[in-house]
Each structure stands twice: as structure tokens, then as C-alpha cells.
Amino acid sequence: MTNATSPLLADALRRDDPDRHAIALLAPRVARARLLTLYALNLELARTPLGARDPVLAQMRVQWWVERLGDTASHPPPPHELLTPLHAAWGPDAAALVPLAEGRMRDAERRPFEDADELCAYVDGTAGALMAAAGRAVGMPCSASGAVAAQARGAGLAAWLSAEPQLSDLGMGLARPSLRDEIARRGIAAFAQARAGRAAVPRPLGVILFPGAGAGLLLRTLAAGGALPAPPSEFARRAALLRLALTGRWWVGR
């Protein structure tokens, strides 16, 4: 893999993170290589701390990414299936992606979240850092940063709650199930904040804010004390992406 638009990289992203693969293709052409490599990096970073049960070893694996990304500020990386295309797309700016790796140190600890504040901080450091980086890739104006951060929190909390059963099996869920409705309410509030600021978001930026099909329904259901809804069907997922492509509407309705 020698360039940022490698078919192998794109194929892997389409298989393992189809929504973000679609987002990259819907984005302005000039930003696609950056988004494809960014989302591929995010996928790899999410997996890295889960590849070792020992927390120290998991932290060492995450730290490897922290250091390799930091090194790109001064020189290209040695040949690597992901770092090479990442640097080709981002150049020295790839070093600004270090917070994406640092945010995964919490995963290496394999411990549950004690309260909603702790989980929100984690989501801001992972989903929030990812959406902010995607915004830079498409030329996000400073005026849109508040809406982007709020949308990232809402989407990140919804995605985390959707994955909570699997995360709990790894010791990374909630310390108390009673926290679930509070976290869902925070996600709803974040989406409302993002929706209120949508006028500051240029249309080309909107594609990176896609929260995933069913995110709003999931949060409303859990906030009301309901059970975790079934994942959206493939038809619903594709329909949501089609609406995004046709209308540019990325925000979650009431």
C-alpha cells in the first residue's frame, strides 16, 4: 500500500466501517484521501487496545501509535500499510492526529465507566477528536466548531450505547446500568445543541456529521427507560445515507 487512495485500504474500510466509507465518498473530492485514511486509522486505533488483555501491554500498543503519529511531524514513516498512505494524504499534519490515539488509552485499562461525566469525556476524546479531524480535512470554519463538537458527542454516545453489551463483556461497560438513561439524555441534549447551530455548518461539511441511522431513536428509547433497540436494517442504513446525499441534512430531528 503506497498511496492514500489504495483500493485495499478503501475495501477494508467499506467492509468494517461502511458508514464512514460512504461519508468519505460523499465528501468533496479534495478531502477524500484524507478522510479514507483518517477513518482507517480510527478503526485501527479502536482495535489496538483490545488486542491484549494485559493493560500494560495494551497501553504499550496504543503508545506505539502515539509515537509513530508524532514522528510524522518531522519525517515520513518507514513503509507501513496504514502510516504510509496516511502521511501521503496528511503530510506533517498527521501528527495532529495524536489525540485520536491518546484517547484510546482509556480502553487499555479495561474498566467500566463510573458516571456520565467520565463517559462524555471519553467520547469527546475519541468520537469528538475524530469528527474534529474530519472537519479539518474538509475545511471546517471556526464558526462551525461548536455544532461539530456537539454532534460528535451525540453520535458518539449513541454509538457507545449501541455497543455497550459487547463492551460490558470486556469489562468496559457501565458500572451501574441505571446510568444508561442519563447518558442517553445527554446525547439528546448534544444533538439538540448541534441542530441549533446548523446554520453555521456549510453544506460540504455536513457529510462528516452523519450520526448513523437510528441514533436519535436509540437515545430517545433508552432515555425513556426502554430496552436497547435492534440495530437498523441494511435498508434503513442505506436510506439514511441516501437522504444525506440528496438533502445534506445531517442533524437529528426532535
MARSE-943461 format. One line per 10 residues: number of its first residue (from 1); their letters; for each residue x, y, z of N, C-alpha, C. Coordinates in steps of 0.1 Angstrom, whole numbers, plus 5000, padded with zeros to 4 digits. Each point is the difference from the previous one (the first is absolute). Layout:
! MARSE-943461
NUM	A	X/Y/Z/X/Y/Z/X/Y/Z | ...
***
This chain:
! MARSE-943461
1	MTNATSPLLA	5009/4988/5000/4991/5012/5000/5009/5012/5000 | 5000/5008/4989/5009/5011/4999/4994/5013/4998 | 4987/5001/4999/4994/5013/4999/4987/5001/5008 | 4995/5012/5001/4988/5003/5009/4987/4994/4995 | 5000/4997/4987/4987/4995/4994/5001/4986/4996 | 5008/4992/5007/5002/4986/4998/4987/4993/5000 | 4997/4992/4990/4987/4992/5000/4999/4991/5012 | 5012/4994/5005/5000/4991/5011/4995/5008/5013 | 5005/5012/5002/4995/5008/5011/4986/5003/4999 | 4995/5004/4989/4986/5004/4998/4991/4988/5002
11	DALRRDDPDR	5005/4988/4994/4991/4988/5002/4999/4996/5014 | 5011/5001/5008/5000/4996/5014/4990/5009/5008 | 5001/5013/4997/4991/5009/5006/4985/4998/4997 | 4998/4997/4987/4986/4997/4996/4995/4988/5007 | 5008/4990/5002/4996/4988/5007/4997/5002/5015 | 5009/5007/5006/5000/5001/5015/4993/5012/5006 | 4999/5011/4992/4994/5012/5004/4993/5006/4988 | 4989/4994/4995/4994/5004/4988/4994/5014/5000 | 4995/5005/5011/4995/5014/5001/5011/5010/4997 | 5011/4998/5007/5011/5010/4998/5006/4999/4986
21	HAIALLAPRV	5000/4988/4995/5005/4998/4986/4990/5008/4991 | 4987/5000/5002/4991/5007/4992/5002/5015/5002 | 5002/5004/5012/5002/5015/5003/5012/5005/4992 | 5011/4992/5000/5012/5005/4992/4997/5001/4986 | 4992/4991/4994/4996/5001/4986/4991/5012/4997 | 4992/5004/5010/4990/5011/4998/5007/5013/5002 | 5011/5000/5006/5007/5013/5003/5006/5006/4987 | 5004/5013/5000/5007/5006/4988/5012/4991/4996 | 5002/4999/4988/5011/4991/4995/5013/5003/5006 | 5003/5013/5002/5013/5004/5005/5003/4995/5014
31	ARARLLTLYA	4989/4996/5007/5001/4996/5014/5000/4985/5001 | 4997/4992/4990/4997/4986/5001/5012/4992/5005 | 5012/5002/4995/5011/4993/5004/5003/5002/5015 | 4998/5012/5005/5002/5003/5014/4990/4993/5008 | 4988/5000/4996/4989/4993/5008/5002/4985/5000 | 5003/4994/4988/5001/4986/5000/5011/4995/5009 | 5012/5007/5000/5011/4996/5009/4997/5003/5014 | 4993/5011/5003/4996/5004/5014/4991/4989/5005 | 4990/4996/4993/4990/4991/5005/5007/4986/5001 | 5009/4997/4991/5007/4987/5002/5009/5000/5012
41	LNLELARTPL	5006/5012/5003/5008/5001/5013/4991/4998/5012 | 4989/5007/5000/4990/4999/5011/4996/4985/5003 | 4998/4993/4989/4996/4986/5001/5011/4992/5007 | 5013/5002/4995/5011/4993/5006/5002/5004/5014 | 4999/5013/5004/5002/5004/5013/4990/4994/5010 | 4987/4999/4995/4990/4994/5008/5003/4985/5003 | 5006/4993/4991/5003/4986/5002/5013/4998/5008 | 5009/5009/4999/5014/4998/5006/4999/4996/5015 | 4994/5008/5009/5000/4996/5014/4993/4987/5003 | 4991/4996/4991/4993/4987/5003/5007/4988/4996
51	GARDPVLAQM	5012/5002/4994/5008/4988/4995/5008/4994/5011 | 5000/5006/5012/5008/4994/5011/4991/5001/5013 | 4999/4990/5008/4993/5000/5012/5007/5007/5011 | 5013/4999/5000/5008/5007/5010/5000/5015/4998 | 4996/5008/5010/4999/5014/4998/5013/5007/4996 | 5011/4995/5006/5013/5006/4997/5004/4998/4985 | 4998/4988/4995/5003/4997/4986/4991/5008/4991 | 4987/5000/5004/4991/5008/4991/5004/5015/5000 | 5004/5005/5011/5005/5014/5000/5012/5002/4991 | 5009/4990/5001/5012/5001/4991/4997/5000/4986
61	RVQWWVERLG	4990/4992/4996/4995/5000/4986/4994/5013/4996 | 4992/5006/5008/4995/5013/4997/5011/5011/5000 | 5009/4999/5009/5012/5010/5000/5008/4999/4988 | 5001/4988/4994/5007/4999/4987/4994/5009/4989 | 4987/5000/5000/4993/5009/4990/5002/5015/5004 | 4999/5003/5013/5003/5014/5004/5013/5005/4995 | 5010/4991/5002/5014/5004/4996/5002/5001/4985 | 4994/4990/4993/5002/5000/4985/4992/5012/4994 | 4989/5003/5005/4993/5011/4994/5007/5013/5003 | 5005/5001/5012/5008/5012/5004/5013/5002/4991
71	DTASHPPPPH	5006/4989/4996/5012/5000/4992/4997/5006/4986 | 4988/4999/4995/4997/5005/4987/5001/5015/4999 | 5001/5007/5011/5002/5014/5000/5013/5004/4993 | 5010/4991/5002/5013/5004/4995/5005/4991/4988 | 4994/4989/4998/5005/4991/4989/4989/4990/4996 | 5001/4995/4988/4990/4989/4996/5003/4988/5007 | 4990/4991/5002/5002/4988/5008/5007/4990/4991 | 5007/4990/5006/5004/4988/4992/4988/4994/4993 | 5002/4992/4989/4989/4994/4993/4991/4992/5010 | 4987/5003/4999/4990/4995/5009/4987/5000/4993
81	ELLTPLHAAW	4992/4989/5002/4987/4999/4992/4990/5011/5003 | 5001/5007/5012/4991/5011/5003/5007/5013/5002 | 5011/5000/5007/5007/5013/5002/5005/5006/4987 | 5004/4992/4990/5005/5005/4987/4989/5008/4993 | 4988/4994/4997/4990/5007/4994/4995/5012/5008 | 5000/4998/5013/4995/5011/5009/5009/5012/4998 | 5013/4998/5000/5010/5011/4998/4999/5006/4986 | 4997/4991/4990/4999/5005/4986/4988/5010/4999 | 4989/4997/5008/4988/5008/5000/5001/5013/5008 | 5006/4998/5012/5000/5011/5010/5014/5007/5001
91	GPDAAALVPL	5011/4994/4996/5013/5006/5002/5003/5002/5015 | 5007/5010/5003/5004/5003/5014/4987/5002/5009 | 4989/5004/4994/4988/5001/5008/4995/4988/5006 | 5005/4988/4996/4996/4987/5006/5004/5000/5015 | 5010/5008/5004/5004/5001/5014/4989/5006/5008 | 4991/5008/4994/4989/5006/5008/4989/4989/5004 | 5002/4988/4994/4990/4989/5003/5005/4992/5013 | 5010/5004/5006/5005/4993/5013/4989/4999/5010 | 4991/5011/5002/4989/4998/5010/4991/4989/4997 | 4998/4996/4988/4992/4988/4997/5006/4988/5006
101	AEGRMRDAER	5013/4998/5000/5006/4989/5006/5000/5001/5015 | 5003/5012/5005/5000/5002/5015/4986/4997/5006 | 4989/5003/4993/4987/4997/5005/4997/4986/5002 | 5008/4991/4994/4998/4985/5001/5007/4994/5012 | 5008/5008/5007/5007/4995/5012/4990/4996/5011 | 4988/5006/5000/4990/4996/5010/4995/4986/4997 | 4999/4997/4987/4996/4986/4997/5009/4989/5005 | 5013/5004/5000/5010/4990/5004/4998/4996/5015 | 4994/5008/5007/4998/4998/5015/4989/4989/5002 | 4992/4998/4991/4989/4989/5001/4993/5002/5013
111	RPFEDADELC	4994/5012/5003/4992/5002/5012/4988/5007/4996 | 4989/4998/5008/4987/5007/4997/5001/5015/5003 | 4990/5007/4994/4998/5014/5002/4991/5002/5012 | 5005/5009/5009/4994/5002/5013/4988/5010/5000 | 5001/5009/4990/4989/5010/5000/4999/5006/4986 | 4990/5008/4997/4997/5006/4987/5011/5010/4996 | 5005/5007/5010/5011/5010/4996/5012/4993/4995 | 5004/4988/5006/5012/4993/4995/4998/4995/4986 | 4988/4995/4997/4997/4994/4987/5000/5012/4990 | 4994/5011/5003/4999/5011/4991/5015/5005/4997
121	AYVDGTAGAL	5008/5001/5010/5014/5004/4997/5007/4990/4991 | 4997/4987/5002/5006/4990/4991/4995/5002/4986 | 4987/5002/4998/4994/5001/4987/5006/5013/4993 | 5001/5011/5008/5006/5012/4994/5014/4998/4995 | 5008/4991/5007/5014/4998/4996/5001/4990/4989 | 4990/4992/4997/5001/4990/4989/4991/5005/4989 | 4987/4998/5001/4991/5005/4989/5001/5015/4997 | 5002/5008/5011/5001/5014/4998/5013/5004/4993 | 5011/4993/5003/5013/5003/4994/4999/4995/4985 | 4993/4989/4998/4999/4995/4986/4992/5010/4991
131	MAAAGRAVGM	4989/5005/5005/4992/5008/4992/5006/5014/4998 | 5008/5005/5010/5007/5012/4998/5011/4999/4990 | 5007/4988/5000/5010/4998/4989/4994/4999/4986 | 4988/4993/5000/4993/4999/4987/4996/5014/4995 | 4996/5009/5010/4997/5014/4997/5011/5007/4994 | 5012/4998/5005/5012/5006/4995/5003/4996/4986 | 4997/4987/4997/5002/4994/4987/4991/5007/4989 | 4989/5005/5004/4990/5006/4990/5000/5015/5002 | 5009/5006/5008/5001/5014/5001/4989/5006/5009 | 4999/4994/5012/4990/5005/5009/5003/5014/5005
141	PCSASGAVAA	4990/5010/4999/5002/5013/5005/4999/5000/5015 | 5007/5009/5007/4999/5001/5014/4986/5002/5006 | 4992/5006/4992/4986/5003/5004/4992/4987/5002 | 5004/4989/4993/4993/4987/5001/5005/4991/5011 | 5011/5004/5007/5006/4990/5009/4990/4996/5012 | 4992/5009/5004/4991/4997/5011/4990/4990/4996 | 4994/5001/4988/4990/4991/4995/5006/4986/4997 | 5013/5001/4995/5007/4987/4997/5003/4993/5013 | 5004/5006/5010/5003/4994/5013/4988/4994/5006 | 4989/5007/5000/4987/4995/5005/4995/4988/4993
151	QARGAGLAAW	5001/5001/4986/4995/4988/4992/5009/4988/5003 | 5013/5002/5002/5009/4989/5002/4996/4994/5014 | 4997/5008/5010/4997/4994/5013/4987/4992/4999 | 4990/5005/4993/4987/4993/4999/5002/4987/4992 | 5007/5001/4989/5002/4988/4992/5009/4990/5007 | 5010/5005/5007/5009/4991/5007/4993/4993/5012 | 4992/5007/5007/4992/4994/5011/4990/4989/4995 | 4994/5003/4989/4991/4990/4994/5007/4988/4995 | 5011/5002/4994/5008/4988/4995/5005/4992/5012 | 5005/5007/5011/5005/4993/5011/4989/4992/5007
161	LSAEPQLSDL	4988/5006/5001/4989/4993/5007/4996/4988/4991 | 5000/5001/4987/4997/4989/4991/5009/4988/5002 | 5013/5004/5003/5010/4989/5002/5002/4996/5014 | 4992/5006/5009/5002/4997/5015/4999/4985/5003 | 4991/4992/4995/5000/4986/5004/5014/4993/4997 | 5005/5003/4989/5013/4994/4997/5011/5005/5008 | 5000/5013/5003/5010/5007/5008/4999/4995/5015 | 4988/4997/5004/4999/4995/5014/5006/4986/5001 | 5000/4992/4990/5006/4987/5000/5015/5001/5002 | 5006/5012/4996/5014/5002/5001/5004/5008/5012
171	GMGLARPSLR	4990/5003/5009/5002/5007/5012/5001/5015/4998 | 4994/5005/4988/5002/5014/4996/4986/5007/4999 | 4990/4994/5007/4987/5006/4999/4997/5010/5011 | 4988/5000/5005/4996/5009/5011/5001/4994/5013 | 5005/5007/5010/5001/4995/5014/4986/4997/5005 | 4990/5008/4996/4986/4998/5004/4991/5002/4988 | 4991/4990/4997/4991/5001/4989/4991/5012/5001 | 4998/5005/5012/4991/5012/5002/5005/5012/4993 | 5013/5000/4997/5006/5012/4993/4995/5001/4985 | 4995/4990/4995/4997/4999/4986/4990/5011/4995
181	DEIARRGIAA	4990/5003/5008/4990/5010/4996/5006/5014/5001 | 5008/5002/5010/5007/5013/5001/5009/5003/4988 | 5007/4990/4997/5009/5002/4988/4993/5002/4987 | 4989/4993/4999/4991/5002/4988/4995/5014/5000 | 4996/5005/5011/4994/5014/5001/5011/5010/4996 | 5013/4997/5004/5011/5009/4996/5002/5000/4985 | 4998/4988/4994/5002/4999/4986/4989/5008/4993 | 4988/4999/5005/4988/5008/4994/5003/5015/5001 | 5005/5004/5011/5003/5015/5002/5012/5004/4991 | 5009/4991/4997/5011/5004/4991/4995/5001/4986
191	FAQARAGRAA	4991/4991/4996/4994/5001/4986/4992/5013/4999 | 4993/5003/5010/4992/5013/5000/5009/5012/4999 | 5012/5000/5006/5009/5011/4999/5006/5001/4986 | 5003/4988/4995/5005/5000/4986/4990/5005/4990 | 4988/4995/5002/4989/5005/4991/4998/5015/5000 | 5001/5005/5012/4998/5015/5002/5011/5008/4993 | 5012/4994/4998/5011/5007/4994/5002/4996/4986 | 4990/4993/4993/5002/4995/4987/5002/5011/4989 | 4996/5012/5003/5001/5011/4990/5015/5004/4998 | 5009/4996/5010/5014/5004/4999/5008/4989/4992
201	VPRPLGVILF	4993/4989/4997/5007/4989/4993/4998/5000/4985 | 5010/5003/4992/4999/5000/4986/4996/4986/4995 | 4993/4999/4989/4995/4987/4995/5011/4990/4997 | 5011/5004/4994/5011/4990/4998/5005/4994/5013 | 4998/5007/5011/5005/4994/5013/4989/4991/5006 | 4988/5001/4996/4989/4992/5006/5002/4985/4999 | 5006/4995/4989/5001/4986/4998/5008/4993/5012 | 5010/5007/5005/5008/4994/5011/4992/4999/5013 | 4989/5006/5001/4992/5001/5013/4989/4989/5000 | 5000/4991/4990/4990/4990/5000/5001/4991/5013
211	PGAGAGLLLR	4989/4999/5008/5001/4993/5013/4997/4985/4999 | 4997/4995/4988/4996/4986/4999/4985/4999/5001 | 4995/4991/4992/4985/4997/5000/4995/4996/5014 | 4989/5006/5004/4994/4996/5012/5006/5005/5013 | 5010/5009/4999/5006/5006/5012/4990/5007/5009 | 4992/5008/4994/4990/5008/5008/4990/4991/5007 | 4995/4990/4992/4990/4990/5006/5006/4992/5011 | 5013/4996/4999/5007/4993/5011/5000/5008/5012 | 5004/5013/4999/5002/5008/5012/4986/5003/5006 | 4990/5002/4992/4987/5003/5006/4994/4988/5007
221	TLAAGGALPA	5002/4988/4994/4995/4988/5006/5007/4997/5014 | 5013/5002/5000/5007/4997/5013/4997/5011/5010 | 4999/5012/4996/4997/5011/5009/4986/4998/5007 | 4991/4993/4993/4987/4997/5005/4999/4987/5008 | 5012/4994/5002/5001/4988/5008/4997/4987/4992 | 5000/5001/4987/4997/4988/4992/5013/4992/4998 | 4998/4988/4993/5011/4992/4997/5008/5004/4988 | 5012/4996/4999/5008/5004/4988/4993/4995/4987 | 4997/5009/4991/4993/4996/4988/5009/4991/4991 | 4994/4993/4991/5007/4992/4991/5008/5009/4990
231	PPSEFARRAA	5012/4996/4996/5008/5008/4990/4991/5003/4988 | 5003/5012/4993/4993/5003/4988/5002/4989/4989 | 4991/4998/4992/5001/4990/4989/5010/5006/4990 | 5005/4992/4991/5008/5005/4989/4993/5010/4991 | 4987/4997/4998/4991/5009/4993/5000/5014/5006 | 4997/5000/5014/4999/5013/5007/5013/5007/5000 | 5011/4993/5001/5013/5006/5000/5003/5007/4986 | 4997/4993/4990/5002/5005/4986/4991/5012/4997 | 4988/4999/5005/4990/5011/4998/5004/5012/5007 | 5006/4999/5012/5005/5012/5008/5011/5006/4992
241	LLRLALTGRW	5009/4992/4995/5011/5006/4992/4996/5006/4987 | 4989/4994/4994/4995/5006/4988/4994/5014/5003 | 4993/5001/5011/4994/5013/5004/5011/5010/5002 | 5010/4996/5007/5011/5009/5002/5006/5005/4987 | 5002/4991/4990/5005/5004/4987/4991/5009/4993 | 4987/4998/5000/4991/5007/4992/4996/5014/5007 | 4999/5000/5013/4996/5012/5007/5010/5008/5007 | 5011/4993/5004/5010/5006/5008/4996/5001/5015 | 4989/4995/5003/4995/5001/5014/5007/4989/5009 | 5009/5005/5009/5007/4992/5009/4995/5000/5014
251	WVGR	4992/5010/5003/4996/5001/5014/4989/4991/5004 | 4999/4997/5013/4990/4991/5005/4988/5008/5004 | 4988/4996/4995/4987/5008/5003/4996/4997/5014 | 4990/5008/5004/4995/4999/5014/4993/4986/5002
***
